[in-house]
Amino acid sequence: MPIPKVRSTTRRVPPPTGTRNRPAAGGTYARTEPIRPRRIRNRTFTTARPIGRLRPADHPTAHRSGTHRRHERPRHRHRCGDVAVIAADLVGPSGHVLAVDRSPEALGGARRRLGHRQEIEFAEADLTTLDLDRQFDAIVGRAVLMHVSSPVEVLERLSRHLRPGGLMVMHEFDLTQQWTSVSTPLWDRVRTLILQTFESIGIHNTLGRDLFAAFRSAGLPDPHLTLGAPVGGGAEAPSFGWVNVLAGLLPYLEQQGIVTADEIGIDSLTQRLTDELDAEDATLLGPLMYGAYCTVG
Ligand SMILES: C[S@@+](CC[C@H](N)C(=O)[O-])C[C@H]1O[C@@H](n2cnc3c(N)ncnc32)[C@H](O)[C@@H]1O
């Protein structure tokens, strides 16, 4: 089934007046086992952006507990090329990173920011049909497989581009966990809007927890797994991240006649959601980011 294109919005949710952006510091991005970058020698193929040293600020709903005060804007959100930069730092100046994305807009932004990084090559390509005549030491992707109709087929296809001993690394979300420790009306509405919309446009909401099975189905060795998520309560509740996800879906929601920015009150939504949590002394969990990695024989 073709996935309708949802253009990511350029709309930014402004922090309420009287708040200031602060530099990021600290964080609670948990990883149960570190991915060993030493396996990556000199050629890395990144599916848009990847790898082991992914930091919370790279999280698409970037919000580290203890990092941003409520209402504050994360330093950055999705930026095509972020994972490529991490990979490029790992392989070093004599290495090579091929950064792939099917979106010309995403690649254009990355090329403008990273044009000076000689070791990174950008390619506009669809992973579902990608066929290269080269092999790589590592293939890394983040929040990409969730967009394709058959993640297993893409994993199979990608694994053909790994040299023996090469490393396959995928990071994907599970969005379906209970977000708040106490159920509240506005949070329930936002959660339902986001999950139902993703489901209706063909995004795999549970791929993170399904990565293990996907690796097996693709004929890959059992992957090691990692898990991380923003979490917090009160002033540290990562509400902003979820609001940004919703803001990104608004053009589609408006086009479908489901809800408008004004109806949902997008500009004050972070504040109202945080207040609702506060009133219940509740904890908020951001998207669960699973990592899965293995080496091929
Ligand atoms: C949620 S963003 C994740 C971006 C980045 N990996 C990150 O972690 O911040 C998903 C990206 O995957 C790209 N994408 C989705 N399906 C794709 C496909 N079949 N082939 C190549 N790129 C794809 C989109 O264009 C988009 O830039």
Ligand as a Chemical Component Dictionary entry (heavy atoms), coordinates in Angstrom:
data_LIG
# 
_chem_comp.id                   LIG 
_chem_comp.type                 NON-POLYMER 
_chem_comp.pdbx_formal_charge   0 
_chem_comp.three_letter_code    LIG 
# 
loop_
_chem_comp_atom.comp_id 
_chem_comp_atom.atom_id 
_chem_comp_atom.alt_atom_id 
_chem_comp_atom.type_symbol 
_chem_comp_atom.charge 
_chem_comp_atom.model_Cartn_x 
_chem_comp_atom.model_Cartn_y 
_chem_comp_atom.model_Cartn_z 
_chem_comp_atom.pdbx_ordinal 
LIG C1  C1  C 0  11.555 10.306 10.989 1  
LIG S1  S1  S 1  12.739 10.798 9.787  2  
LIG C2  C2  C 0  14.161 10.183 10.582 3  
LIG C3  C3  C 0  15.287 10.909 10.109 4  
LIG C4  C4  C 0  16.597 10.537 10.780 5  
LIG N1  N1  N 0  16.989 9.175  10.497 6  
LIG C5  C5  C 0  16.596 10.804 12.265 7  
LIG O1  O1  O 0  16.743 9.858  13.025 8  
LIG O2  O2  O -1 16.470 11.949 12.703 9  
LIG C6  C6  C 0  12.486 9.609  8.500  10 
LIG C7  C7  C 0  13.356 9.862  7.267  11 
LIG O3  O3  O 0  13.331 8.664  6.508  12 
LIG C8  C8  C 0  13.228 9.020  5.149  13 
LIG N2  N2  N 0  12.614 7.864  4.464  14 
LIG C9  C9  C 0  11.395 7.334  4.698  15 
LIG N3  N3  N 0  11.182 6.290  3.899  16 
LIG C10 C10 C 0  12.285 6.151  3.142  17 
LIG C11 C11 C 0  12.675 5.253  2.101  18 
LIG N4  N4  N 0  11.853 4.291  1.685  19 
LIG N5  N5  N 0  13.889 5.405  1.537  20 
LIG C12 C12 C 0  14.727 6.392  1.946  21 
LIG N6  N6  N 0  14.416 7.268  2.923  22 
LIG C13 C13 C 0  13.216 7.158  3.510  23 
LIG C14 C14 C 0  12.366 10.260 5.142  24 
LIG O4  O4  O 0  12.533 11.004 3.965  25 
LIG C15 C15 C 0  12.845 10.979 6.380  26 
LIG O5  O5  O 0  13.890 11.882 6.099  27 
# 
loop_
_chem_comp_bond.comp_id 
_chem_comp_bond.atom_id_1 
_chem_comp_bond.atom_id_2 
_chem_comp_bond.value_order 
_chem_comp_bond.pdbx_ordinal 
LIG C1  S1  SING 1  
LIG S1  C2  SING 2  
LIG S1  C6  SING 3  
LIG C2  C3  SING 4  
LIG C3  C4  SING 5  
LIG C4  N1  SING 6  
LIG C4  C5  SING 7  
LIG C5  O1  DOUB 8  
LIG C5  O2  SING 9  
LIG C6  C7  SING 10 
LIG C7  O3  SING 11 
LIG C7  C15 SING 12 
LIG O3  C8  SING 13 
LIG C8  N2  SING 14 
LIG C8  C14 SING 15 
LIG N2  C9  SING 16 
LIG N2  C13 SING 17 
LIG C9  N3  DOUB 18 
LIG N3  C10 SING 19 
LIG C10 C11 SING 20 
LIG C10 C13 DOUB 21 
LIG C11 N4  SING 22 
LIG C11 N5  DOUB 23 
LIG N5  C12 SING 24 
LIG C12 N6  DOUB 25 
LIG N6  C13 SING 26 
LIG C14 O4  SING 27 
LIG C14 C15 SING 28 
LIG C15 O5  SING 29 
# 
